[in-house]
Amino acid sequence: MRKVGIITLNGYFNYGNRLQNYALQTILEDLGYDVETILYFEEPLINNDTLINKVLRNLKDIKEIKNKFNNKLKAKKIKNMRNFRIPVFKDFTKRYIKETDFIINKNNISSDLDRRYDYFVAGSDQIWNPFYNFHAEVEPAIEYLTFAPHEKRLSYAASFGISEIPLKFQSRVINGLNGMKSILVREEAGARIVKELTNREAHVVLDPTMLLTKERWLEIAKEHKYKPKKEYLLTYFLGEKSKETQRYIRELAKKNNLEVVHLEDIKYKNLYTASPSHFIDYINSASLICTDSFHGTVFSIIFETPFIVFKREESGPSMYSRIETLLNTFALRDRTREHINLEKIYDIDFEKTREILSYKREESIKILKKSFL
């Protein structure tokens, strides 16, 4: 049996990351491959632009000092909460994802790594987001599989996560993309980046989570002991919720007589430590979902749960392009906070969405199969 090694972001705290990894492994196994995820962690580069210099250069007034201090306290609180969450996610991973018993990074790649596998697949998730790799050197770029020969280097639904590649990262990205045998990306913005930087064509395919049916996802779903008995509105935000957004959600829940469940809020420890299996059931069972998350939107579509998408509150480059592609693909542009009709909040033509998903799923699997040839 031919063997495939997946290179993706490895972390034990993000629902979308764990579930896309599981889905890609499962679909590759369906195609007849022996699959495992290669653990891959990079350390941030240390340079002369130290944190203290950045702080001194950027601080302008007392308000900024206060904000940075508060952000530091919040980051520490999140880190402490993740210590409770990580074991739950590791347990899910141990149950459902086959990982290697070794770890690679740019300074530690076995000379025989490429001989252990017939193919390598980069993806999905934001594996090609240059800000996640912490450095700009051209070699070695593990996220572009530069340790392997050209004919073994594939990607599936790889995402840059941003709409433009900063100049300082472009050499790394161009070099990496030019060495790929097949380039399958998750967003239209990603295909445009590939074309502009390399003049190569990249196919846009579904996120691997959408290649599995609702029924297959429910096979690994579990009901959380803290899930409410009454109907509920689920919030799943990876960015900050503004006061206006919080007020909007409260009023929306009150109007529709729904309890509010905050799944990704560190203020609610019992919910914050819910597993990826619980996440699946929460999405499936919700009456309404408010989210700024790509995978929050994806699973709402899979489970045909009414949802509203909010633009994420972010200070860095926007990651909204991936959600735009998703909504455009499924003719759901009216499900954004800006365009939603609150009188028709439950009125979604999921029959049409189902037809699109079925077609796109078949198309994406066909393209994936072809990429191995």
Summary of the structure (lengths in Angstrom):
residues: 373
radius of gyration: 20.9
end to end distance: 15.5
largest distance: 62.7
contacts: 1148
relative contact order: 0.12
helix: 47%
strand: 14%
